[in-house]
């Protein structure tokens, strides 16, 4: 037996018994490295018109639109303001996130003129906060306004749902900045019936492009109609300032307590989480001298499972961006949303198996098929959706032809950035399986 063992060992070292292992798949391991910070549909998001939009890597940009500019009658619409911004963001290789609003403190009345002409009333009041100014709040519960809002959302979805130039839509429309509140004039906020009309219109109109609401709400919420079981994501517009639970009753409006009270802590597994870094944090975010009220960006991302966040601190000439701050921000951005790594692949005859793992904090929410190719031939397509953080999935396919095999996730928008894997072997577009 010792004689046989020695000769088998020698044969193995010389590769002389490969025939014995012919039925064992050849497995190749790949190496991890963080995916680029400007991977699509995640990361930090500047305003389209900001003065330093190009000084930090990103894949999406944000803009507010006034419903007054988009709606000229119950059945007549003007989409040119949206199209103009889409032309700008697409030329930069970025998808657009947008929100339609009807109130903006310090700006003129944003209610469509035809509704004012019909007699829809509005209240003019002054917001005394630092971001204050005159506000013009319409009677959200007027039947004419309700009809107009339902018609508008239906038309917006018919025009833009599934448009590859758009990453996400925040529902907007109601309240200051479209944030679904009129603080401190809570008496002016739309009643639950109006909220239901708007949410139902969005659910019917948008079945492909994700729509996000500002406030999670359960069945017994005092201010908001229940939305936790609807097909909406949520956005935290006071991110890193009022995100994490503190245990103080006065902070029950913070984002994580709202999710908890609404029974929506796990909704991120199916719908996206976004938001905006609180303005008070812009100047010192991602520095060693963070704002004393900052709760910790990375921890807020970890707990909320945020995929994207609007930000001005890294995209404005008002705030310095030394290389050290930029590098720290990149490391934090790479922890947002999804991050897909290919750790290994196997080939056996005409069958290929590819393992994929999600090292991020959220799944992928869009229908962007993964393509497996050899040369110019597409051999198979796989689905990225539904792979949760920490999970590994195996893609399998029967193939014809020889390698080298390669993977890519093309961006459906012309000129858009492809989604790249967290692999050292990743090229500009393709991941070649070594």
VENLINSUL-V777538 format. One record per residue. N is the residue number from 0. RES is the residue in one small letter. OMEGA is omega in radians with two decimals (NA if undefined). Layout:
# VENLINSUL-V777538
((N	RES	OMEGA) (N	RES	OMEGA))
This chain:
# VENLINSUL-V777538
((0	x	3.10) (1	x	3.14) (2	x	-3.12) (3	x	-3.11) (4	x	-3.14) (5	x	-3.10) (6	x	3.06) (7	x	3.12) (8	x	3.12) (9	x	-3.14) (10	x	3.12) (11	x	-3.12) (12	x	3.14) (13	x	-3.12) (14	x	-3.03) (15	x	-3.12) (16	x	-3.14) (17	x	3.13) (18	x	3.13) (19	x	-3.05) (20	x	-3.04) (21	x	-3.14) (22	x	3.13) (23	x	-3.12) (24	x	3.04) (25	x	-3.08) (26	x	3.10) (27	x	3.12) (28	x	3.13) (29	x	-3.03) (30	x	-3.14) (31	x	2.82) (32	x	-3.08) (33	x	3.10) (34	x	-3.10) (35	x	-3.12) (36	x	3.11) (37	x	2.99) (38	x	-3.03) (39	x	3.00) (40	x	3.08) (41	x	3.03) (42	x	3.14) (43	x	-2.95) (44	x	3.07) (45	x	2.94) (46	x	-3.07) (47	x	-3.00) (48	x	-3.11) (49	x	-2.94) (50	x	-3.12) (51	x	-3.06) (52	x	-3.01) (53	x	-3.04) (54	x	3.07) (55	x	-3.06) (56	x	-3.12) (57	x	-3.11) (58	x	3.12) (59	x	3.08) (60	x	-2.99) (61	x	3.04) (62	x	2.97) (63	x	2.99) (64	x	3.08) (65	x	3.11) (66	x	3.11) (67	x	-3.13) (68	x	-3.02) (69	x	-3.03) (70	x	-3.11) (71	x	3.10) (72	x	-3.11) (73	x	-3.09) (74	x	-3.10) (75	x	-3.00) (76	x	3.11) (77	x	-3.07) (78	x	-3.05) (79	x	3.09) (80	x	3.11) (81	x	-3.13) (82	x	3.14) (83	x	3.12) (84	x	3.09) (85	x	3.10) (86	x	3.14) (87	x	-3.06) (88	x	3.12) (89	x	3.11) (90	x	3.10) (91	x	-3.12) (92	x	-3.06) (93	x	2.95) (94	x	-3.13) (95	x	2.87) (96	x	3.13) (97	x	3.09) (98	x	3.04) (99	x	-3.10) (100	x	3.10) (101	x	3.09) (102	x	3.05) (103	x	-3.09) (104	x	3.11) (105	x	3.11) (106	x	3.12) (107	x	-3.14) (108	x	-3.10) (109	x	3.12) (110	x	3.12) (111	x	-3.03) (112	x	-3.10) (113	x	3.09) (114	x	3.07) (115	x	3.13) (116	x	3.14) (117	x	3.07) (118	x	3.06) (119	x	-3.07) (120	x	3.03) (121	x	3.14) (122	x	3.06) (123	x	-3.12) (124	x	-3.07) (125	x	3.08) (126	x	-3.03) (127	x	-3.11) (128	x	-3.12) (129	x	3.11) (130	x	-3.00) (131	x	-3.03) (132	x	3.13) (133	x	3.08) (134	x	3.11) (135	x	-3.05) (136	x	3.14) (137	x	3.00) (138	x	-3.04) (139	x	-3.05) (140	x	3.03) (141	x	-3.12) (142	x	3.13) (143	x	3.11) (144	x	3.10) (145	x	3.12) (146	x	-3.13) (147	x	-3.12) (148	x	3.11) (149	x	3.11) (150	x	-3.11) (151	x	-3.12) (152	x	3.11) (153	x	3.14) (154	x	3.12) (155	x	3.12) (156	x	3.12) (157	x	-3.12) (158	x	-2.90) (159	x	3.13) (160	x	-3.13) (161	x	3.10) (162	x	-3.06) (163	x	3.11) (164	x	-3.06) (165	x	3.14) (166	x	-3.12) (167	x	3.00) (168	x	2.97) (169	x	-2.91) (170	x	3.05) (171	x	3.07) (172	x	-3.07) (173	x	3.01) (174	x	3.13) (175	x	-3.10) (176	x	-3.02) (177	x	-3.10) (178	x	3.04) (179	x	2.97) (180	x	3.04) (181	x	-3.10) (182	x	0.07) (183	x	-3.14) (184	x	-3.12) (185	x	-3.14) (186	x	-3.09) (187	x	-3.09) (188	x	3.12) (189	x	3.10) (190	x	-3.04) (191	x	-3.13) (192	x	3.09) (193	x	3.08) (194	x	3.12) (195	x	3.13) (196	x	-3.12) (197	x	-3.12) (198	x	3.13) (199	x	3.10) (200	x	3.12) (201	x	3.14) (202	x	3.13) (203	x	-3.00) (204	x	-3.07) (205	x	3.10) (206	x	-3.12) (207	x	3.14) (208	x	-3.12) (209	x	3.09) (210	x	-3.09) (211	x	3.06) (212	x	-3.12) (213	x	-2.99) (214	x	2.99) (215	x	-3.12) (216	x	3.06) (217	x	-3.04) (218	x	-3.02) (219	x	3.13) (220	x	-3.07) (221	x	-3.01) (222	x	-2.90) (223	x	3.02) (224	x	-3.09) (225	x	-3.10) (226	x	-3.02) (227	x	-3.12) (228	x	3.06) (229	x	-3.04) (230	x	-3.13) (231	x	2.88) (232	x	-3.12) (233	x	3.09) (234	x	-3.13) (235	x	-3.08) (236	x	2.96) (237	x	-3.00) (238	x	3.12) (239	x	3.11) (240	x	-3.12) (241	x	-3.08) (242	x	-2.99) (243	x	3.10) (244	x	3.14) (245	x	-3.06) (246	x	3.12) (247	x	3.14) (248	x	-3.12) (249	x	-3.11) (250	x	-3.10) (251	x	3.07) (252	x	3.10) (253	x	-2.94) (254	x	-3.10) (255	x	3.03) (256	x	3.10) (257	x	3.09) (258	x	-3.12) (259	x	-3.10) (260	x	3.13) (261	x	-3.06) (262	x	-3.02) (263	x	-3.09) (264	x	-3.11) (265	x	-3.10) (266	x	3.14) (267	x	3.14) (268	x	-3.10) (269	x	-3.09) (270	x	-3.01) (271	x	3.04) (272	x	3.10) (273	x	3.09) (274	x	-3.13) (275	x	3.04) (276	x	-3.08) (277	x	-3.08) (278	x	3.14) (279	x	-3.10) (280	x	-2.99) (281	x	-3.02) (282	x	-3.01) (283	x	3.14) (284	x	3.11) (285	x	3.04) (286	x	3.09) (287	x	-3.09) (288	x	-3.05) (289	x	3.12) (290	x	-3.09) (291	x	3.14) (292	x	3.10) (293	x	-3.09) (294	x	-3.13) (295	x	-3.01) (296	x	-3.07) (297	x	3.13) (298	x	3.09) (299	x	3.08) (300	x	-3.10) (301	x	-3.08) (302	x	-3.08) (303	x	-3.08) (304	x	-3.09) (305	x	3.07) (306	x	-3.10) (307	x	-3.14) (308	x	3.00) (309	x	-3.10) (310	x	3.04) (311	x	-3.04) (312	x	-3.12) (313	x	-3.02) (314	x	-3.11) (315	x	3.11) (316	x	3.11) (317	x	-3.00) (318	x	-3.13) (319	x	3.08) (320	x	3.08) (321	x	-3.04) (322	x	-3.13) (323	x	3.11) (324	x	3.14) (325	x	3.14) (326	x	3.12) (327	x	3.12) (328	x	3.13) (329	x	3.14) (330	x	3.13) (331	x	-3.14) (332	x	3.14) (333	x	3.11) (334	x	-3.10) (335	x	3.01) (336	x	-3.12) (337	x	2.98) (338	x	-3.03) (339	x	3.14) (340	x	3.03) (341	x	-3.08) (342	x	-3.09) (343	x	3.01) (344	x	-3.07) (345	x	3.11) (346	x	3.08) (347	x	-3.11) (348	x	3.13) (349	x	-3.11) (350	x	3.11) (351	x	3.07) (352	x	-3.12) (353	x	3.09) (354	x	3.08) (355	x	3.13) (356	x	3.12) (357	x	-3.14) (358	x	-3.11) (359	x	-3.13) (360	x	-3.08) (361	x	3.04) (362	x	3.06) (363	x	-2.94) (364	x	-3.03) (365	x	3.14) (366	x	3.08) (367	x	-3.07) (368	x	3.02) (369	x	-3.13) (370	x	2.99) (371	x	-3.04) (372	x	2.93) (373	x	-3.03) (374	x	3.14) (375	x	-3.05) (376	x	3.01) (377	x	-3.04) (378	x	-3.10) (379	x	3.05) (380	x	-3.11) (381	x	-3.08) (382	x	3.12) (383	x	-3.02) (384	x	3.04) (385	x	3.09) (386	x	-3.05) (387	x	3.08) (388	x	3.14) (389	x	-3.13) (390	x	3.02) (391	x	3.13) (392	x	3.10) (393	x	3.03) (394	x	3.13) (395	x	3.11) (396	x	2.97) (397	x	-3.03) (398	x	3.01) (399	x	-3.11) (400	x	-3.09) (401	x	3.13) (402	x	0.11) (403	x	3.12) (404	x	-3.12) (405	x	-3.11) (406	x	2.97) (407	x	3.04) (408	x	-3.08) (409	x	3.05) (410	x	-3.11) (411	x	3.08) (412	x	3.10) (413	x	-3.13) (414	x	-3.11) (415	x	3.14) (416	x	3.04) (417	x	3.01) (418	x	-3.08) (419	x	-3.12) (420	x	3.12) (421	x	-3.09) (422	x	3.04) (423	x	-3.11) (424	x	-3.09) (425	x	3.03) (426	x	-3.12) (427	x	3.12) (428	x	-3.03) (429	x	2.92) (430	x	3.13) (431	x	3.12) (432	x	-3.03) (433	x	NA))
